[in-house]
Amino acid sequence: MGVSFRVRGFRPLAVSYAINELGDNLGVIALALLVLDRTGSVAATTALFLIGKFAPALLAPVLTAALDRTAVARSLPLLYAVEGAAFAGLALLAGSFWLPGVLALAFLDGLLAITARGLSRAAIATVLTPAGALREGNAVINVLFAVTGVGGPLLAGLLVHEFGAGTALAADAVSFVLAAALLAVSSRELPAPRVDGGHESWMSRVRAGLDYLRGHPIAGRLVAGEAIAIVFFTITVPIEVVYVKTSLDSTSLGFGLLIASWGAGILLGSAIFARAGTWSIATMVLVSTAAVGGGYVVMAVAPTLVVACAGSVLGGTGNGVQWVAVMTALQEAIAEEYQARVVGLLESIAAAAPGVGFLLGGILTDLVDARAAYAVAAGGVAVVCVAWARRPIVPDRAGV
């Protein structure tokens, strides 16, 4: 990991990215607990997730395109500062609750978070690619992603339980202000904006990014395949508790063990990618995707909780490699000019696609049972693997 941390600009970008992920995970849990506690309504909590996660994904590519020629030393601190202000507003609303205001600020935060991830990923590729350290740096980001994915919800639960949702949201606001300050004081280390003399409007840049993606021999297949994969990856998320309690005839403790098993797998997968060295990125994409599907196969037929947890570890391990492997393959394939727009689109898809997966999983479980949902998830992942295996998903050289 030493090379990437010696590259100028990577350290503040990595730390701020981790803060964004931690804050996003902390915020969504704290907000969900706040809304459910104050409204007692499952519909209101569902609306929070749709407005805070799904809806922003539809607009984030536009905002990313509008900012991708602005120096990240200006755009990222601004995005994080506004996120901090949004969470400060949410902390105030925790004391005088008003659901429309909470939903509006949750939408704003979701939009800014997705945009910041896309711009950060593009900036990281810009600083690391010339040093040949992109894969190593992405491994660092992947470990941070896994740790914050576990730590954020735990921290949210602890803060809300001990001090209330308002305190948790206020702490989140402070974290984003710190991220903005870190990038502001590190501005000289961050990549400068491209100077190309163009005067395209933001809408023209959106169209140009989509045209580039459609015409690219590899990037389009990666993004489209990952969109489909994420739908099938997330089919099981809303029905896991049903699976544990009805299909496995287990308890709430069993549900916790199943979720923890997947989390342990993600941490294991992150460690595997970090130590992968010169392994073929194409092989890692295919094998990790297949591992997620294999985990779902085991869980679909598991006779006991122990076997299901083993499948969950397998699937989580694949999950811990798959996203970062796809991201790395995409970054290596596309030209620097389109990094923010294409990577930002992938981040938006990753935020939006679970909405389709959740719906499909609920329908399958209602019509058949939870095991059928796992089986369909495994089948869908297998189709993606076959489609990717038929033609190369990694270019002979970067910037095709």
C-alpha positions, 0 to 999 in steps of 0.5 A, a space after each residue: 500500500 506504500 506507493 499509493 500513499 506516496 502519490 501527491 493528492 491521494 491521501 486527502 482524497 482517500 480520507 475525505 472519501 472515507 468520511 463521505 462513506 462513513 457519514 452516508 452510512 451513519 446518516 441513513 441509519 440515524 434518519 431511518 431511526 428518527 423517521 420511524 420513531 417520530 412517525 411510526 410509519 413504515 411508509 414514511 421510512 420507505 419514502 425516506 429511502 426512496 427520496 434519499 437514495 433512489 431519486 438522487 441517483 437520477 440527477 447525480 449524473 447531471 450534477 457530476 457533468 456540470 462539475 467535472 471540469 471544475 477543480 476538485 480543490 473547489 468542487 469537493 470542499 463545496 459539496 462536503 460543506 453543503 452536506 454538512 449544512 444539510 445535516 446541521 439542518 436535519 439535526 435541528 429538525 430532529 428537535 422540531 420534526 417536520 417530515 417534508 423538511 427531513 425528506 427534502 434535506 435527505 434528497 439533497 444529501 443523497 444527491 451531493 454524496 453520489 456526486 462527491 463519490 464520482 468526482 473523488 473516484 475520478 480524481 483518484 484515478 487522475 493522480 494514481 494512474 500516472 504512477 501505476 498505482 490505481 489498483 493499489 489505491 483502489 484496494 485502499 479505498 475498498 478497505 475503507 469502504 468495507 470498514 465504514 460500511 460496518 462502522 457507520 451503522 454501528 456508530 449511528 446505532 450507538 449515538 442514537 441510543 445514547 444521545 438521540 438522533 439529533 446528536 448523531 446527525 450533528 456529529 455527521 454534520 461536523 464530519 463533513 465540515 472536517 472533510 471540506 476543511 481537509 481538502 481545502 488545506 490540501 488544495 495544492 496537492 489535488 489535480 488541476 482542472 483540464 484546460 481544453 478551451 471548450 465551452 460545452 454546456 453541462 447538458 452537452 457534457 451529459 450527452 457527450 458522456 452517454 455517447 462515449 459510453 455507448 460507443 466504447 467497446 468495453 465500458 458500456 458492457 461493464 456499466 450495463 452488466 454491473 447495473 443488471 448484476 446489482 439488481 440481482 445482488 440486491 433481490 435478497 436484501 429486503 427478504 433476508 429476515 423472512 428467509 431466516 425466520 420462515 425458510 430456515 425456521 431460525 430466530 432474530 439471533 440467526 438473522 443477525 448471524 446471517 448478516 454478520 456472515 456477509 459482512 465478514 465475507 466483505 472484509 475478507 474479500 477486501 483483504 483478498 483484493 488488497 493482496 491480489 497484486 498482479 492478478 488479472 482484473 478480468 479474472 477477478 471481476 468474473 470470479 468475484 461475480 460468480 462467488 456472489 451467485 454461488 453464495 446465493 445458490 448455497 443459501 437457496 438450498 441450505 437446510 440449516 442456518 450454519 450452511 446458509 451462513 457459509 453461503 453468506 460468507 462466500 457471497 460476501 467475499 465475492 461482494 468485497 472484491 466485485 465492486 472494486 474490481 469492476 470500478 478498477 476495470 472501468 477506470 483503466 478502460 476509459 479516457 481521463 476526460 470522461 472519468 468523472 462522468 462515466 464513474 459518476 454514472 456507475 455510482 448513480 446506478 449503484 444507488 438506483 438499481 437496488 430499488 428494482 432489486 428490492 421490489 423484485 425480491 419482495 414480489 418473488 417472496 410474496 408469490 413463491 418464497 424466499 428460497 425462490 428469490 435467492 435462486 432467481 438472484 443466483 440465476 441472474 448473476 450467472 447470466 451476467 457472468 456468461 455475458 461478460 465471459 463471452 467478450 473481453 471486459 478489460 482493454 488491451 491498453 488504457 484509454 481505449 
